[in-house]
């Protein structure tokens, strides 16, 4: 076996030409690698790490969707990379926030979950500019608000001006529609798209056989009789909603159609249409009944009764909607009937038969059973455990609610290790087991139900036939949702491959010339025949494949020749009526010897030749778009890096912080006593989602929060992110009244945004405006400041003012502007104060001040002295004295 040789690779990495061809571009620029499961995406990641270590580009960060995958990546990297194992670390939520910075600082290769990286990068705990290579495992998650996409944006921004980002994305299935695929490409700014299929000639020598066997199982009549009353009730409710105009008039009702009906009911409530409340209640019941019917059709009676038991428990805690649903006659009668019968659905029995057969024929086999529901997991584990030589256990996610507990990370890893070692030979898993399970000997995979997602279907099938032949059995209940889902999954997978080809052919991804052979200088290929360079190895493999294709083509051609001899070719002119014209007769004959230059001259200046080279044209468009983007970015960098936005530490796990950082703001997380976001000393924002707004309105917190917000900022604001609030209906008058009180009575502006991304853009605009206003005020203050160049003149003015003030304090006679103004003001204030006393008017007050000089002399004068003043007299003097002295 040929192996790859590199200073930072241990022996054992098998050399495969298609992997080296993908690695060529990944070593020089950001690359999205789409490769079937089991063909060695992880090996390409190891080689990319080794190249980055040799070039000393910086730290290497690999992000994975689950902690189980993070642990697995660390274990495999330590086995394959020639580096101190202690330098390869995991970086997950299991490490406390105060420990993580030291882990980051000491590590060279970091295996992390995306949520932790996003949060710590937003907090400023870690610096993503230190990362020389970012590897994105299962890159199809990089869409929407997922932490993957936010890490990609944060990393690209952190690396601006520092050599640029270098990202290697790896996935078996980037998406089933063009929008999702292009969103992944844009979020990570991939320069290359390296897509391969299992059918490609270069991959065929390494392909192992994977048999996909669908099992179409009819539902028994007994089960159909149990389902019939519930189905009848479902149809009645649906018909009523269709008559009201909330539900689309169609025979097959899907979950999406129910969601659309929910949106229509919410809008009706907002428009004060009373029918909206009745429709909302009916839609809630319809949704629960739709789930119940799906469980009965695709899972079985056990899963359905477990769902109803949980609904009853929720009803005991005060959920009136679930109480109403469980009390429906059709549902109540079904629960009574289901208690006295065993499982009727054919799928559990079929699973038992498949497992028994596989274990009997191949006792060392490992089997994985995938299902959507934990209730089905529990039931299958219980019935499989009773089979001889079967050691079955579950593999589920970490989330839990009430009595339903999930598995911790340690439990998941221990379960995988037991399955790998053979202590467990049947693993019953939910969707948490779809991605990245390193189980090379899973000879049999059973899908309890098909999944509509092309990504998930590929991931599930990829758990078998990774290094040896395997079989996938898909259980499909006839005349149920399973049949629609199975067909949809197949079509979406084919569509995905067509879209990838179209994206490359049309130049929808920015194209770069392929990397040269020089990138392989540190690599070589070692085999029994000796050692050679990577380019030589690739050419040799291509030649082998070409020879195989040529030999196959010769066989095909010989067969075609035999067919040609036996079946004569009839010209088109012989197959149509003699009077009928053919298309070739409408073609204008062209001169055979005409050159391209002559043809060019015949084209009039007004007419443009068609663009025949779409790739080159698209490349020019990309260059123009890149230039325009660079100009716009340059114009928008006026305040970048200077805007600091303080967010409450409770918002650290939200997606708003990463969005603000990706827009260039400096986000600092602190404990805010009031509000959620402080833009400046003046602006304080309380952020609420639509669900938070309804909840805080019903429990009375909203108005108290807004009053405290108004008391703590000169410019408070309430920001509401609008969203769907299923199951919580508050009368519009209550919401409108509360918002009217907040905006009109409390004077707090209310801003509505659609989502965290729009919120980030609004806050950044507010911060820029505040920053610009402060800059203008500072500039204006500086322009109005006195410009005194003569320091001596300033000192003389200060000394004269000090002497003048001292003379006024000592009541010395001095004639200066300040003294005159002081004396005049002092006299007027004394008159005003004295005239305010009852019985003393303005004229009497002026006479007293002119006679005595100040208030102190007036207050200490006797009756006789007061009587001597002009306009006072004896009687007034006695009265004034009594008023002053009591």
Secondary structure by P-SEA (a helix, b strand, c coil): cbbbbcccccccccccaaaaaaaccccccbbbbbbcccccaaaaaaaaaaaaaaacccbbbbbcccaaaaaaaaaaaaacccccccccccccccccccaaaaaaaaccbbbbbaaaaaaaaaacccccccccbbbbccccccccccaaaaaaaaaaaaacccccbbbbbbbccccccaaaaaaaaaaccccbbbbbccccccccccccbbbbbbbbbbbcaaaaaaaaaaaaaaaaaaaaaaaaccccccccccaaaaaaaaaaaaaaaaacccaaaaaaaaaaaaaaaaaaaaaaacccaaaaaaaaaaaaaaaaacaaaaaaaaacaaaaaaaaaaaacccccaaaaaaaaaaaaaaaacccbbbbbbbccaaaaaaaaaaaaaccccbbbbbbcccccccbbbbcaaaaaaaaaaaaaccccbbbbccccccccccccccbbbcccccccaaaaaaaaacccccccbbbbbbbbcccaaaaaaaaaaaaaaaaaaaaaaaaaaccccccccccccccccbbbbcccccccaaaaaaaaaaaaaaaaaaaaaaaaaaaaaaaaabbbbcccccccccccccccccccccccccaaaaaaaccccccccccaaaaaaaaaaaaaaaaaaaaaaaaccccccbbbbbcccccccaaaaaaaaacccccccccccccccccccbbbbbbcaaaaaaaaaacaaaaaaaaaaacccbbbbbbbccccccccccaaaaaaaaaaacccccbbbbbbccaaaaaaaaaaaaaaaaaaaaaaaaaaaaaccccccaaaaaaaaaaaaaaaaaaaaccccccaaaaaaaaaaaaaaaaaaaacccccaaaaaaaaaacccaaaaaaccaaaaaacccccaaaaaaaaaaacc
